[in-house]
Amino acid sequence: MAGDSEDPNADVQYHLEVAADDVADTVLLPGNPERVEKIVAHWDDHEERAHHREYRTATGTYDGTPISVTSTGIGSPSAAIAVEELARVGCETFIRVGSCGALQAEMSVGDLVITTGGVRQEGTSDEYVRDDYPATADYEVVSALVAAAERLGYDYHTGVTMSADSFYAGQGRPGFDGFEAAGADDLIDELTEANVANIEMEASAILTIANVYGLRAGAVCSVYANRVTGEFRTEGESRAAETASLATHLLAKMDAVKREAGVDRWHAGLSLE
């Protein structure tokens, strides 16, 4: 094995510039650093712990539950770095909070999509594991997100998310000067026919890497565009942020119930009330 060439700062992570005491067990992962302020607005309190490159981290509490947020920038490569370095300082649960394009006509702009699994169209997860390995969301995280959306009264959908490496060509959009990638004409129709719910750029890598490491992960995205109907508005961002924050609190309650019951996994026979 080749000699290691690692950052000599073993405690503070190279890209995120966070250490173990900077973050909670559960971390929300928006892409845009500006989204951090919109997320922490729902919390009881917060403190910014680091801001380096696209990675902005804040930690606080939501309804008394410790919670963190780290922005990842755009795309799976930078999201993978965030998951790697957060895992190395002890984080165990990751929830992507983003925006997406809906692929089913009945989905409205502003609705939420809670990911149950992912189509690994991005290339980052291929560097971790064989390409037929599934990108699956942790069912406890999915359950908590669904329960949160129900309690908050937000319209939501659950389903499979396709994660792409490109906003333009990789999502069937024309590139510069009208360029069209091979298969672009049929991409959206094929995904819609296969009952894929939405398309974005990070979820499948986050889910895959978390599964490989035995960690929990999920995703909730607000619909900005419906790729079938052509509707587009930047709406619902706050709903995704609030839903993920409440889900973190519910996950903490799930974990407490599991400890009391002496079981490893939460299930429908256990109450959160």
Secondary structure, DSSP 8 states (H G I E B T S, - for coil): -------S-SSS-TTT---GGGS-SEEEE-SSTTHHHHHHTTSSEEEEEEEETTEEEEEEEETTEEEEEE---SSHHHHHHHHHHHHHTT--EEEEEEEEEE-STT--TT-EEEEEEEEE-SSTGGGTS-TTS-EE--HHHHHHHHHHHHHHT--EEEEEEEE-S-SSGGGT---GGG---TTHHHHHHHHHHTT--EEESSHHHHHHHHHHTT-EEEEEEEEEEETTT--B----HHHHHHHHHHHHHHHHHHHHHHHHHT-SS--TTS---
